[in-house]
């Protein structure tokens, strides 16, 4: 279970305006025993890359070079909150392309079904697109419910966190310590535009839950959070030509 109290970051991806060596040095001691590993294949057209690993596996990746002026960092999973906070402290000028704030973790038996009902109620009332993955009918393994679109600014995901962790762990002691029931609800925020990304770089996990009206409603219904609107999309400004017309 995460040591952080929700909302917290479960993924953090950003372009950072700094030197590569400064970025790598800042993250060297992120967790005990963490170390860099060279990536033989680097995505998205970058020329070079490192992963940062610890005893629990890969925490994140760093990409740089090629046609890109500034390095990019991508964290997902257990060290994402710590990485996001370190990035904000050491490199305030960065531009997140994706941040996943966790809304709630529940270890109660039947929590997935209760949270699913709440999510579907929001989807029906506010006409939000719904998607599913995993087995929802027989074994109930790997269940995931999505609200919103992967390509949109805001997405909400409910999934069986215990099943996800069991699939990744090989250590019998760590497997035995996992809770039998563990349902997680998290958002995925993709800020659009320079201004929105810069604002997201300092916004709290809770504040980012205001990135869509239906997401605000979900935060209230599921976790009792009353979050103000956060503009994660480009600000539209009327052109001089349009005003004249």
Secondary structure by P-SEA (a helix, b strand, c coil): ccccccccccbbbbcccccaaaaaaaacccccccbbbbbcccccccccbbbbbccccccbbbbbcccccbbbbbbcccaaaaaaaaaaaccccccccbbbbbcccccccaaaaaaaaaaaaaaaaabbbbbbcccccccccbbbbbcccccccbbbbbccaaaaaaaccccaaaaaacccbbbbbbbbbbbccaaaaaaaccccccccccccaaaaaaaaacccccccccccccbbbbccccccc
